[in-house]
Amino acid sequence: MIDFTALIRDVPDFPEPGIVFKDIMPLLADAERLRAVVTALADPWRDASLAAVVGIEARGFLLGTPVAMALGVGFIAVRKAGKLPGPTVQETYGLEYGTDTIEIHADAVSAGDHVLVLDDVLATGGTAAATAALLECLGASVAGFSFLLELGFLDGRARLGDTRIERLVLVDDEAGD
């Protein structure tokens, strides 16, 4: 079994004091571990009859694209507002200190499409829940969510309801253990 946590670096006080940022870039730079991460993220979904993998900006793009390739499906991007050309659908959601807005192309999915939402970290669940709302607004169904890391102490699962959630690494407390 490959240790995915060995190359995830803690960066204290980023992006603001008191936050410990989980930097996955060293993990992505290691070819063997990157291949293992992609395989481990894809494997639970191989029999899910997915139409696409939906990656959340920005690290969800880095993981979502190779996972989509491994599953033999397309990749769809969910971005911050104002980053996608053409007609989009937006969702605004609450953050700890304000709000944010994400968007998806209005024609990115079709009614009835069964999709996987993928991102690097499940923290409070706000962005993932907003992504699911966007997809459901367009008529798609969310097969589940997949994350490299889950920050369990923030209870992001609670915002995602009964939808299936897979993750590779669980961080149980703010200290990173």
Rosetta blueprint (number, residue, H / E / L):
1 M L
2 I L
3 D L
4 F L
5 T H
6 A H
7 L H
8 I L
9 R E
10 D E
11 V E
12 P E
13 D L
14 F L
15 P L
16 E L
17 P L
18 G L
19 I L
20 V E
21 F E
22 K E
23 D E
24 I L
25 M H
26 P H
27 L H
28 L H
29 A H
30 D L
31 A H
32 E H
33 R H
34 L H
35 R H
36 A H
37 V H
38 V H
39 T H
40 A H
41 L H
42 A H
43 D H
44 P H
45 W H
46 R L
47 D L
48 A L
49 S L
50 L L
51 A L
52 A E
53 V E
54 V E
55 G E
56 I E
57 E L
58 A L
59 R H
60 G H
61 F H
62 L H
63 L H
64 G H
65 T H
66 P H
67 V H
68 A H
69 M H
70 A H
71 L H
72 G L
73 V L
74 G E
75 F E
76 I E
77 A E
78 V E
79 R E
80 K E
81 A L
82 G L
83 K L
84 L L
85 P L
86 G L
87 P L
88 T E
89 V E
90 Q E
91 E E
92 T E
93 Y E
94 G E
95 L E
96 E L
97 Y L
98 G E
99 T E
100 D E
101 T E
102 I E
103 E E
104 I E
105 H E
106 A L
107 D L
108 A L
109 V L
110 S L
111 A L
112 G L
113 D L
114 H E
115 V E
116 L E
117 V E
118 L E
119 D E
120 D E
121 V E
122 L E
123 A L
124 T L
125 G L
126 G H
127 T H
128 A H
129 A H
130 A H
131 T H
132 A H
133 A H
134 L H
135 L H
136 E H
137 C H
138 L L
139 G L
140 A L
141 S E
142 V E
143 A E
144 G E
145 F E
146 S E
147 F E
148 L E
149 L E
150 E E
151 L E
152 G H
153 F H
154 L H
155 D L
156 G H
157 R H
158 A H
159 R H
160 L H
161 G L
162 D L
163 T L
164 R E
165 I E
166 E E
167 R E
168 L E
169 V E
170 L E
171 V E
172 D L
173 D L
174 E L
175 A L
176 G L
177 D L
